[in-house]
Each structure stands twice: as structure tokens, then as C-alpha cells.
């Protein structure tokens, strides 16, 4: 069901009316990198060239109909609002940003020893920082985050996941913004972390199980559909992980289960990612761009029986409904 009432959504260039979000890619990145290493070895990457490249790639997507992306780059992935704003100034695409902590090997050192249950027991320091990103803006820029994100990759939630779920749950209760969890579709670990969040007072309908819809387990897909959470089929173009044909098959399976309004489509694309060299990226995922869904996948979606109404649900209605939480944060500011 489409959301018709309008509200304001924070973007890098300022607030945008929800009716103007248009076609939205709900899980993308601009730059995923290690700023400390690049600061010390500046010859590894040309920032200015990187900004120009990212803007050009977004403009190519705009020409195909994309109007908004959600940049899910958070602490631990090299979030740099100066870089993101430089891109925003050169593209017509709206850029919505998130806040959160991306870690798979324990809490970052700055938080590891202090906080609830840690060596230096006390209040969770992450909570106020993430809330400030939502209410006041990131790094003094005034650009407010519209979503919360953290990571769960192990089969069962470990101590770090439980701590971050509690912190994010508290920030969600204070602000109302939706929660995105990076999950591992191979491990099939999304439902235990969803259960954690629900215990923390987060409505399942306000949770995105990122990447979970990329599982090849039909029974697991049925469980995801029954959960009520949003389901990410959001790595189109990453052929090294899963063929796009399987992603389309998963989408049609979820549609048959009546879960189309829970599905979010995207690429999880980064214009620049320093985990691999450009040559390695071209070999592994040569079609991994912000334009891939609309330039190459869309005909296959139509062939699979998804009509214009279904595509509007996927690319416009579902992301807009998800981002209603940004309005809640403004309402109680």
C-alpha cells in the first residue's frame, strides 16, 4: 500500500519532500575506505577524481530514472561527510545518509573498555553520539542521518551484536528512525538479531534485514516474509556473491508470498572501495554500478511478471514508507 501523506526527509543538500524522493536505491555507498591509511599514504587514491567519478555515476543513474540513494556508509566504513557533500554538489540525485557502527570483530577500541558490562562499566557512549547524528547532524555539517545501522555476521548474535542492538534500540526509541542490520544471507542469521531488536522495543516493521533476501533457502525466505521486517535484495550486480538471476527468482518468490511491500532493491554499490583494486573489482563484479538495476535488470523483472504497479511499490513506495522514521525524529526534536 502506497504512503500518500507527505513529510520531510533529510538529505545531504537539505530536507526534501517525501513525494519528491522518486525512484530510490535503498542501500548504496559512495566511498568505503580506511581514511587513516589513505591519510598516511595519499598516493593510494585521488580524492578529487573519486568525487568526480561518483558524481558522474550518480548522474548516469539519474538519466535512467533514479532520484534518490541511501548512503549506508557508517562509522567503521570511512564515513566522510565532506566527501559526500562534494558529490552532492555535483549531482541531481538526492543522497540520504545513515549513522551507526560497522564492526565484525568487537567494538572499536574507543568504546571497547567502557560501557555497560565492560571493564569500565557505565552508560553506553554510542547512544548519545548516534542520537546527535540524527538530531543535530553529522560532524558539525547539519546533515542529519535518517537511519541507524549495525552489523551481524555470525550465525548467532555475539556480545558485540547484543551491545549494539541495545544501543541502536535505545536510539530508535528516542528518535523513531528505522534500523538497518547488515546480515549474512549464507549464515541465515537475520531472524535472531531481529528478535533482539524486538526485545529492545523496535517494531519489526521498522527494521531492514539488509542482504537477507539473497539467501537461496526457500524456507528461510518464507520465515523472513512472516517476520514483517523489510527484506533487502540489495546486492544486484555483485555476481561473485550470487547471480542476479537468483536475486530475481527470490524476488518473485517473496512476491508470491505476498511480501512485495517488504522488499527493498539496491546494489550495495560503492563508487570507490579500497578492499579490492579496480582491476579486481572489474573482474569480480564488472556490472556493479548504481545504474545496473535500471539499465540491465529491469527487463528481467518485467519478464518475471512484475508490472508497473509492482515496480513502483519496490522502488518508490517501500523506501518512502521506510523513511517515515525521519519525520518522527523531526517531530520530537
C-alpha positions as CSV (number, residue, x, y, z in Angstrom):
1,X,0.0,0.0,0.0
2,X,1.5,3.4,-1.0
3,X,2.1,6.1,1.5
4,X,0.4,9.2,0.3
5,X,0.9,11.8,3.0
6,X,4.0,13.9,2.6
7,X,6.7,14.5,5.1
8,X,10.3,15.9,5.1
9,X,13.3,13.6,4.6
10,X,16.8,14.9,5.5
11,X,19.3,14.7,2.6
12,X,22.8,16.0,2.2
13,X,21.5,19.1,0.4
14,X,18.7,19.7,2.9
15,X,15.3,18.4,3.6
16,X,13.3,17.0,0.6
17,X,9.6,16.4,0.5
18,X,8.9,12.7,0.6
19,X,6.8,12.9,-2.6
20,X,10.0,14.1,-4.4
21,X,12.1,11.1,-3.4
22,X,11.0,9.2,-6.5
23,X,12.9,6.1,-7.5
24,X,15.1,5.2,-4.6
25,X,18.0,2.8,-4.2
26,X,17.8,2.0,-0.5
27,X,21.3,0.6,0.2
28,X,24.3,2.1,-1.5
29,X,27.6,3.6,-0.6
30,X,29.7,6.4,-2.1
31,X,33.1,5.6,-0.6
32,X,34.1,2.7,1.6
33,X,37.7,3.1,2.7
34,X,40.2,3.5,5.5
35,X,40.8,7.2,6.0
36,X,43.8,6.7,8.4
37,X,45.7,4.6,5.8
38,X,44.9,6.9,3.0
39,X,45.8,10.0,5.0
40,X,49.3,8.4,5.6
41,X,49.6,7.1,2.1
42,X,47.9,9.8,0.0
43,X,49.1,8.4,-3.3
44,X,46.7,5.4,-3.0
45,X,43.7,7.4,-4.1
46,X,42.9,10.7,-5.7
47,X,40.0,12.2,-3.7
48,X,39.1,14.8,-6.3
49,X,39.0,12.3,-9.1
50,X,37.0,10.0,-6.8
51,X,34.4,12.7,-6.2
52,X,34.1,13.4,-9.9
53,X,33.7,9.7,-10.7
54,X,31.0,9.2,-8.0
55,X,29.0,12.2,-9.2
56,X,29.2,11.0,-12.8
57,X,28.0,7.6,-11.9
58,X,25.0,9.0,-10.0
59,X,24.2,11.3,-12.9
60,X,24.2,8.2,-15.2
61,X,21.7,6.6,-12.8
62,X,19.6,9.8,-12.7
63,X,19.3,9.7,-16.5
64,X,17.8,6.3,-16.1
65,X,15.2,7.5,-13.6
66,X,16.9,7.1,-10.2
67,X,16.2,10.1,-8.0
68,X,17.5,9.2,-4.5
69,X,20.1,6.9,-3.0
70,X,20.6,6.0,0.7
71,X,24.3,6.0,1.5
72,X,24.6,3.3,4.2
73,X,28.3,4.2,5.0
74,X,28.6,4.5,8.8
75,X,31.4,4.6,11.4
76,X,33.9,1.9,10.6
77,X,33.5,2.2,6.9
78,X,35.2,5.5,6.4
79,X,32.2,7.9,6.6
80,X,33.3,11.3,5.5
81,X,30.6,14.0,5.1
82,X,33.0,16.4,3.3
83,X,33.4,13.9,0.5
84,X,29.7,13.1,0.4
85,X,28.8,16.8,0.3
86,X,31.2,17.3,-2.5
87,X,29.5,14.6,-4.5
88,X,26.0,16.0,-3.7
89,X,27.0,19.4,-5.1
90,X,27.7,17.7,-8.5
91,X,24.6,15.5,-8.9
92,X,20.9,15.9,-9.1
93,X,20.4,12.7,-7.1
94,X,19.2,13.1,-3.5
95,X,21.6,11.5,-1.0
96,X,20.1,10.3,2.3
97,X,22.7,9.2,4.9
98,X,22.8,6.8,7.9
99,X,24.5,6.6,11.2
100,X,25.7,3.6,13.1
101,X,28.7,1.3,13.8
102,X,30.1,-1.2,11.3
103,X,32.3,-3.7,13.1
104,X,32.6,-7.5,12.9
105,X,35.5,-8.1,15.4
106,X,34.4,-6.5,18.6
107,X,33.7,-2.9,19.5
108,X,36.0,-0.2,18.2
109,X,38.9,0.4,20.6
110,X,37.4,3.8,21.6
111,X,34.3,2.0,23.0
112,X,35.7,-1.4,23.8
113,X,36.5,-0.9,27.5
114,X,33.8,1.5,28.6
115,X,30.1,0.9,28.5
116,X,27.6,-1.5,30.0
117,X,29.2,-4.6,31.3
118,X,32.7,-3.7,30.2
119,X,35.9,-3.2,32.3
120,X,34.9,0.4,32.9
121,X,31.2,-0.2,33.4
122,X,28.8,2.7,32.8
123,X,26.3,4.2,30.3
124,X,26.6,3.3,26.6
125,X,28.7,6.0,25.0
126,X,27.4,5.1,21.5
127,X,23.9,6.1,22.2
128,X,24.3,9.9,22.5
129,X,26.7,10.0,19.6
130,X,24.2,8.3,17.2
131,X,21.3,10.3,18.5
132,X,23.3,13.5,17.9
133,X,23.9,12.5,14.3
134,X,20.1,12.2,13.9
135,X,19.0,15.3,15.8
136,X,21.9,17.7,15.2
137,X,23.7,16.5,12.1
138,X,26.9,14.6,11.4
139,X,30.4,16.1,12.1
140,X,29.1,19.7,12.5
141,X,27.6,19.7,9.0
142,X,24.0,19.9,9.9
143,X,23.3,16.9,7.7
144,X,21.1,14.7,9.7
145,X,21.1,10.9,9.5
146,X,17.8,9.2,8.6
147,X,18.6,5.6,9.5
148,X,20.5,3.6,12.1
149,X,22.8,0.7,11.1
150,X,24.9,-2.1,12.6
151,X,26.3,-5.4,11.6
152,X,25.5,-9.1,12.4
153,X,27.6,-11.6,10.5
154,X,27.9,-14.6,12.8
155,X,25.3,-17.4,13.0
156,X,24.2,-16.3,16.4
157,X,24.5,-12.8,17.9
158,X,27.7,-12.3,19.9
159,X,28.4,-9.9,22.7
160,X,29.1,-7.0,20.3
161,X,25.9,-7.5,18.3
162,X,23.9,-7.7,21.5
163,X,25.5,-4.5,22.8
164,X,24.9,-2.6,19.5
165,X,21.4,-3.9,19.3
166,X,20.7,-2.5,22.7
167,X,22.3,0.8,21.8
168,X,20.5,1.2,18.5
169,X,17.3,0.1,20.1
170,X,17.6,2.9,22.6
171,X,18.4,5.5,19.9
172,X,15.4,4.2,17.9
173,X,13.1,4.6,20.9
174,X,14.3,8.2,21.3
175,X,14.1,9.2,17.6
176,X,11.9,6.7,15.7
177,X,14.3,6.3,12.8
178,X,14.4,2.9,11.2
179,X,17.1,0.3,11.9
180,X,19.1,-1.4,9.2
181,X,21.1,-4.6,10.1
182,X,23.8,-5.9,7.8
183,X,23.2,-9.7,7.8
184,X,24.8,-12.7,6.2
185,X,22.4,-14.5,3.9
186,X,24.6,-17.6,3.8
187,X,24.6,-17.9,7.6
188,X,20.9,-17.1,7.6
189,X,21.3,-15.1,10.8
190,X,18.8,-12.3,10.3
191,X,16.0,-13.6,12.5
192,X,17.9,-13.9,15.8
193,X,19.1,-10.3,15.6
194,X,15.6,-9.2,14.6
195,X,14.4,-10.9,17.8
196,X,17.0,-9.0,19.8
197,X,15.7,-5.7,18.3
198,X,12.1,-6.5,19.0
199,X,13.0,-7.2,22.7
200,X,14.6,-3.8,22.7
201,X,11.3,-2.2,21.7
202,X,11.9,-1.9,17.9
203,X,8.8,-2.8,15.8
204,X,9.8,-5.4,13.2
205,X,8.1,-3.2,10.6
206,X,10.8,-0.6,11.3
207,X,13.7,-3.0,10.7
208,X,15.6,-3.7,7.4
209,X,17.3,-7.1,7.2
210,X,19.9,-6.0,4.7
211,X,21.1,-8.7,2.3
212,X,18.9,-11.3,3.9
213,X,16.8,-11.7,0.8
214,X,19.8,-13.0,-1.1
215,X,19.5,-16.4,0.6
216,X,18.9,-19.5,-1.6
217,X,16.9,-21.2,1.2
218,X,13.2,-21.1,0.3
219,X,12.2,-21.9,3.8
220,X,14.3,-19.1,5.2
221,X,12.7,-16.7,2.7
222,X,9.3,-17.7,4.0
223,X,10.4,-17.0,7.6
224,X,11.7,-13.6,6.5
225,X,8.4,-12.8,4.9
226,X,6.5,-13.9,8.0
227,X,8.7,-11.7,10.2
228,X,7.2,-8.4,9.0
229,X,10.6,-6.8,8.6
230,X,11.9,-5.2,5.4
231,X,14.0,-7.7,3.4
232,X,17.0,-6.5,1.4
233,X,17.6,-8.0,-2.1
234,X,20.2,-5.3,-2.4
235,X,23.4,-6.5,-4.0
236,X,22.4,-6.6,-7.6
237,X,25.5,-6.6,-9.8
238,X,27.6,-8.4,-7.2
239,X,27.7,-11.6,-9.4
240,X,30.7,-13.0,-7.4
241,X,28.4,-13.5,-4.5
242,X,25.1,-14.5,-6.2
243,X,23.9,-14.5,-9.8
244,X,21.3,-11.8,-10.5
245,X,19.0,-14.4,-11.9
246,X,18.8,-15.9,-8.4
247,X,18.0,-12.5,-6.9
248,X,15.1,-12.1,-9.4
249,X,13.9,-15.6,-8.5
250,X,14.0,-14.7,-4.8
251,X,12.0,-11.5,-5.5
252,X,9.3,-13.4,-7.4
253,X,9.2,-15.9,-4.6
254,X,8.7,-13.2,-2.0
255,X,6.1,-11.6,-4.2
256,X,4.2,-14.9,-4.4
257,X,4.2,-15.0,-0.6
258,X,2.5,-11.6,-0.5
259,X,5.7,-9.9,0.8
260,X,6.4,-7.4,-2.0
261,X,5.8,-4.5,0.2
262,X,8.6,-5.7,2.5
263,X,11.3,-5.9,-0.2
264,X,13.9,-3.3,-0.8
265,X,16.0,-3.4,-4.0
266,X,19.5,-1.9,-4.4
267,X,23.1,-2.7,-5.3
268,X,25.2,-2.1,-2.1
269,X,27.5,-0.4,-4.6
270,X,30.4,1.8,-3.7
271,X,31.9,4.2,-6.3
272,X,35.2,3.6,-4.5
273,X,36.0,0.7,-2.2
274,X,39.6,0.1,-1.1
275,X,39.0,-3.6,-0.2
276,X,40.0,-4.5,-3.8
277,X,41.9,-3.0,-6.6
278,X,40.0,-1.5,-9.6
279,X,41.2,-4.5,-11.6
280,X,40.0,-7.0,-9.1
281,X,36.6,-5.2,-8.9
282,X,36.2,-5.3,-12.7
283,X,37.0,-9.0,-12.7
284,X,34.6,-9.9,-9.8
285,X,31.7,-7.6,-10.5
286,X,32.0,-5.8,-13.8
287,X,28.4,-4.5,-13.8
288,X,28.3,-3.3,-10.2
289,X,27.1,0.3,-10.6
290,X,24.2,2.5,-9.5
291,X,22.7,2.1,-13.0
292,X,22.7,-1.7,-13.1
293,X,19.1,-2.4,-11.9
294,X,17.6,0.1,-14.4
295,X,19.9,-0.5,-17.3
296,X,20.1,-4.3,-17.2
297,X,17.9,-5.9,-14.6
298,X,14.6,-4.1,-15.2
299,X,13.6,-6.1,-18.4
300,X,14.1,-9.3,-16.4
301,X,11.8,-8.1,-13.6
302,X,9.1,-7.3,-16.1
303,X,9.6,-10.7,-17.7
304,X,9.2,-12.3,-14.3
305,X,5.7,-10.7,-14.1
306,X,6.3,-7.5,-12.2
307,X,4.2,-4.8,-13.7
308,X,4.5,-1.0,-13.3
309,X,2.5,-1.1,-10.1
310,X,4.8,-3.7,-8.5
311,X,7.9,-1.8,-9.6
312,X,6.5,1.5,-8.1
313,X,6.0,-0.4,-4.9
314,X,9.5,-1.7,-4.9
315,X,11.4,1.4,-6.0
316,X,9.2,4.2,-4.6
317,X,6.6,3.2,-2.1
318,X,8.6,0.9,0.1
319,X,11.7,3.2,0.5
320,X,9.4,6.2,1.2
321,X,7.5,4.2,3.9
322,X,10.7,3.1,5.5
323,X,12.0,6.7,5.7
324,X,8.9,7.9,7.5
325,X,11.0,7.5,10.6
326,X,13.0,10.6,9.7
327,X,9.7,12.5,10.2
328,X,9.4,11.1,13.7
329,X,12.8,12.3,14.6
330,X,11.9,15.8,13.5
331,X,8.6,15.7,15.3
332,X,10.2,15.2,18.7
333,X,13.2,17.4,18.1
